[in-house]
Amino acid sequence: MTGRTDRRRTGTGRLGVAVAGAAVLAATVGLAPGPIVGPAAADEHSGPAVPRPPAGTGADQTLVFADEFDDGTVDRGKWSTRNREADPNVEGKSRFLAWYPQAEDEGVSNVSEGGGSLTVRADDHDWYPGQPWGQSYGTGIVQSAPGTDRTETQPGFQFRYGYVEARIQGPAADARGTDAGLWLYSRSGWPPEIDVVEMPGSQAAGKVQINHHWNDGGHRNEWHYAGVRSDQWHTYGLRWEPNLLVWYVDGTEIYRSSTGVPQDPMFVNLAIEIGGGPGDTFFGDPAAGAWPQRMNVDWIRLWQDGGAAARRTADER
């Protein structure tokens, strides 16, 4: 997450347009493609009895990581709710405008599980105990990174190459000051970063985007809008191969890139970030937002082909 705020405000990303079937990918800021119709009911959950990735995402697929969020409590064997990049106990500073309360430390958490979903909540309360700089917002995260618990011993989960997808309902279209989504990071530092889906709060139409960051001697990134609304339920997917990234929405390919494909093992993040201010073109101004905001996750699943799964090293598990 290091450097995320600065790179988004520079506007140096390369823009492009891709069309795949009914999915229209617009890379021109301000263009508002029509939505891909999908389920919108907040309490609607779905999923095959034996989850399988979409056709074309690879042969001989093995499910290597999944959470259906049906247990009623966050599985601490899979997830940490501690954000290393915004945790003063680790970094000595906070990058953004929100505190990430830890239930084990402060007795309150902005991450919960119930009704068959994981919920990440962002709000504007200033009563969170333990805030080192008096942040006036609170939010939450789950991440599968190894060593993100209090003692840095959590086994965690990382992977290199495969297909990951999650069914997500993002915040409302008036979620100014927020950025919600599903992101992949490397423990070796930033970049690289692969954003399976991002939901920037500055987009009043509730649009979502995909994003990819790499470093080839100087930071590069490319980002592309997808024609869906953040406040509807949609399934977002990414196929990651050694020389190719392919993004999907509701099983339809919407974009692919062979530039700067990461080779590092990556871990999974589901979160809402809070940042920005007046005039911010990515987060928007949180003072103008409506609170609280929530991101609901029905499930997340990750497959690798049989050979890749068998080759995973101890460092990637």
URTACOR-V110888 format. One record per pair of residues at least 4 apart in sequence whose C-alpha atoms are under 8 Angstrom apart, sorted by the first residue. I is the first residue (numbers start at 1). GAP is how many residues later the second one is. Records with the same first field share a line. If there is no record, write none. Layout:
# URTACOR-V110888
I = GAP + GAP
This chain:
# URTACOR-V110888
1 = 84 + 184 + 189
2 = 83 + 93 + 187 + 188
3 = 4 + 187
4 = 4
5 = 4 + 270
6 = 4
7 = 4 + 5
8 = 274
9 = 271 + 272 + 273
12 = 208 + 209
13 = 207 + 208 + 209 + 210
14 = 207 + 208 + 209
15 = 12 + 13 + 207 + 208 + 209
16 = 10 + 11 + 12 + 208
17 = 8 + 9 + 10 + 11 + 207
18 = 6 + 7 + 8 + 236 + 237
19 = 4 + 5 + 6 + 235 + 236
20 = 4 + 232 + 233 + 234 + 235
21 = 231
22 = 14
23 = 13 + 203 + 204 + 226 + 229 + 230 + 231
24 = 9 + 10 + 202 + 203 + 230
25 = 8 + 199 + 200 + 201 + 202 + 229 + 230
26 = 5 + 6 + 7 + 198 + 199 + 200 + 201
27 = 4 + 196 + 197 + 198
32 = 173 + 175 + 195
33 = 193 + 194
34 = 193 + 194
35 = 192 + 193 + 194
36 = 191 + 192
37 = 191
38 = 194 + 195 + 196
39 = 5 + 193 + 194 + 195
40 = 4 + 191 + 192 + 193
41 = 191 + 192
42 = 127 + 190 + 191
43 = 72
45 = 71 + 253
46 = 252
47 = 4
48 = 4
53 = 4 + 8 + 110 + 250
54 = 197
57 = 106 + 182
58 = 247
59 = 246
60 = 245 + 246
61 = 242 + 243 + 244 + 245
62 = 241 + 242 + 243 + 244 + 247
63 = 238 + 239 + 240 + 241
64 = 237 + 238 + 239 + 240 + 245
65 = 236 + 237 + 238
66 = 233 + 234 + 235 + 236
67 = 232 + 233 + 234
68 = 48 + 49 + 230 + 231 + 232
69 = 4 + 5 + 44 + 45 + 47 + 48 + 49 + 228 + 229 + 230
70 = 43 + 44 + 45 + 46 + 47
71 = 42 + 43 + 45
72 = 41 + 42 + 43 + 44
73 = 39 + 40 + 41
74 = 5 + 37 + 38 + 39 + 44
75 = 4
76 = 4
77 = 77 + 78 + 79
78 = 66 + 78 + 79
79 = 63 + 64 + 65 + 66 + 77
80 = 61 + 62 + 63 + 64 + 65 + 68 + 69
81 = 19 + 21 + 30 + 59 + 60 + 61 + 62
82 = 5 + 18 + 20 + 59 + 60 + 61 + 66 + 67
83 = 4 + 17 + 58 + 59 + 60 + 65
84 = 6 + 7 + 64
85 = 5 + 6 + 9 + 10
86 = 5 + 7 + 8 + 9 + 10 + 13 + 14
87 = 4 + 5 + 6 + 7 + 13
88 = 4 + 5 + 6 + 44
96 = 177 + 178 + 179
97 = 38 + 39 + 40 + 177 + 178
98 = 37 + 38 + 39 + 40 + 41 + 175 + 176 + 177
99 = 29 + 32 + 36 + 38 + 39 + 40
100 = 9 + 10 + 38 + 39 + 40 + 41
101 = 4 + 5 + 7 + 8 + 9 + 27 + 37 + 38 + 39
102 = 4 + 5 + 6 + 7
103 = 4 + 5 + 6
104 = 4
106 = 22 + 23 + 24
108 = 20
109 = 31
110 = 10 + 11 + 12 + 28 + 29 + 30 + 31
111 = 7 + 8 + 9 + 10 + 29 + 30 + 31
112 = 6 + 7 + 8
113 = 4 + 5 + 6
114 = 4 + 5
116 = 182
117 = 179 + 180 + 181 + 182
118 = 178 + 179 + 180 + 181
119 = 175 + 176 + 177 + 178
120 = 19 + 20 + 21 + 151 + 152 + 174 + 175 + 176
121 = 18 + 19 + 151 + 171 + 172 + 173 + 174
122 = 15 + 16 + 17 + 18 + 150 + 152 + 169 + 170 + 171 + 172
123 = 14 + 15 + 16 + 168 + 169 + 170
124 = 12 + 13 + 14 + 167 + 168
125 = 11 + 12 + 13
126 = 8 + 9 + 10 + 11 + 12
128 = 10
131 = 4
137 = 137
139 = 133 + 134 + 135
140 = 131 + 132 + 133
141 = 128 + 129 + 130 + 131
142 = 127 + 128 + 129
143 = 124 + 125 + 126 + 127
144 = 12 + 13 + 14 + 123 + 124 + 125
145 = 10 + 11 + 12 + 13 + 42 + 122 + 123
146 = 6 + 7 + 8 + 9 + 10 + 11 + 12
147 = 4 + 5 + 6 + 7 + 8 + 9
148 = 4 + 5 + 6 + 8
149 = 4 + 5
155 = 162
156 = 161
157 = 110 + 111 + 159 + 160
158 = 107 + 108 + 109 + 110 + 157 + 158 + 159
159 = 106 + 107 + 108 + 153 + 157 + 158
160 = 80 + 103 + 104 + 105 + 106 + 152 + 156
161 = 78 + 79 + 80 + 81 + 143 + 147
162 = 77 + 78 + 79 + 140 + 141 + 142 + 143 + 146
163 = 74 + 75 + 76 + 77 + 139 + 140 + 141
164 = 73 + 74 + 75 + 136 + 137 + 138 + 139
165 = 70 + 71 + 72 + 73 + 135 + 136 + 137
166 = 69 + 70 + 71 + 131 + 132 + 133 + 134 + 135
167 = 66 + 67 + 68 + 69 + 130 + 131 + 132 + 133
168 = 64 + 65 + 66 + 67 + 68 + 127 + 128 + 129 + 130 + 131
169 = 61 + 62 + 63 + 64 + 65 + 126 + 127 + 128
170 = 10 + 11 + 29 + 60 + 61 + 62 + 63 + 124 + 125 + 126
171 = 4 + 9 + 28 + 59 + 60 + 122 + 123 + 124
172 = 34 + 58 + 59 + 121
173 = 28 + 30 + 31 + 32 + 33 + 34 + 56 + 57 + 58
174 = 27 + 30 + 32 + 115 + 116
175 = 26 + 27 + 111 + 114 + 115 + 116 + 118
176 = 25 + 26 + 107 + 108 + 109 + 110 + 111 + 112 + 113 + 114
177 = 24 + 25 + 97 + 98 + 99 + 100 + 106 + 107 + 108 + 109 + 110 + 111 + 112
178 = 21 + 22 + 23 + 24 + 94 + 95 + 96 + 97 + 98 + 105 + 106 + 108
179 = 19 + 20 + 21 + 22 + 93 + 94 + 95 + 96 + 104
180 = 18 + 19 + 20 + 90 + 91 + 92 + 93 + 115
181 = 14 + 15 + 16 + 17 + 18 + 89 + 90 + 91
182 = 13 + 14 + 15 + 16 + 86 + 87 + 88 + 89
183 = 10 + 11 + 12 + 13 + 14 + 15 + 85 + 86 + 87
184 = 9 + 10 + 11 + 12 + 82 + 83 + 84 + 85
185 = 4 + 5 + 6 + 7 + 8 + 9 + 81 + 82 + 83 + 84
186 = 4 + 5 + 6 + 7 + 78 + 79 + 80 + 81
187 = 78 + 79 + 80
188 = 76
191 = 22 + 23 + 24 + 28
192 = 20 + 21 + 22 + 23 + 70
193 = 19 + 20 + 21 + 69
194 = 17 + 18 + 19
195 = 15 + 16 + 17
196 = 14 + 15 + 40 + 41 + 42 + 51
197 = 11 + 12 + 13 + 14 + 39
198 = 10 + 11 + 12 + 13
199 = 7 + 8 + 9 + 10 + 31
200 = 6 + 7 + 8 + 9 + 82 + 83 + 84
201 = 5 + 81 + 82 + 83
202 = 78 + 79 + 80 + 81 + 82 + 83
203 = 4 + 79 + 81
205 = 24
206 = 22 + 23 + 24 + 25
207 = 18 + 19 + 20 + 21 + 22 + 23
208 = 17 + 18 + 19 + 20 + 21 + 22
209 = 14 + 15 + 16 + 17
210 = 13 + 14 + 15 + 16 + 37
211 = 10 + 11 + 12 + 13
212 = 9 + 10 + 11
213 = 6 + 7 + 8 + 9 + 47
214 = 5 + 6 + 7 + 46 + 47 + 48
215 = 4 + 5 + 45
216 = 4 + 44
226 = 28
228 = 4
234 = 15 + 16
235 = 14 + 15 + 16
236 = 11 + 12 + 13 + 14 + 15
237 = 10 + 11 + 12 + 13 + 14
238 = 7 + 8 + 9 + 10
239 = 5 + 6 + 7 + 8
240 = 4 + 5 + 6
241 = 4
242 = 19 + 20 + 21
243 = 15 + 16 + 18
244 = 12 + 13 + 14 + 15 + 17
245 = 11 + 12 + 13 + 16
246 = 7 + 8 + 9 + 10 + 11
247 = 6 + 7 + 8 + 9
248 = 4 + 5 + 6 + 7
249 = 4 + 5
257 = 4
265 = 51
271 = 24
272 = 23
274 = 9 + 12
275 = 8 + 9 + 10 + 11
276 = 4 + 6 + 7 + 8 + 9 + 10
277 = 6 + 7 + 8 + 9 + 10
278 = 6 + 7
279 = 5 + 6
280 = 4 + 5
285 = 4
304 = 4 + 5
305 = 4
306 = 4
307 = 4
308 = 4
312 = 4 + 5
313 = 4
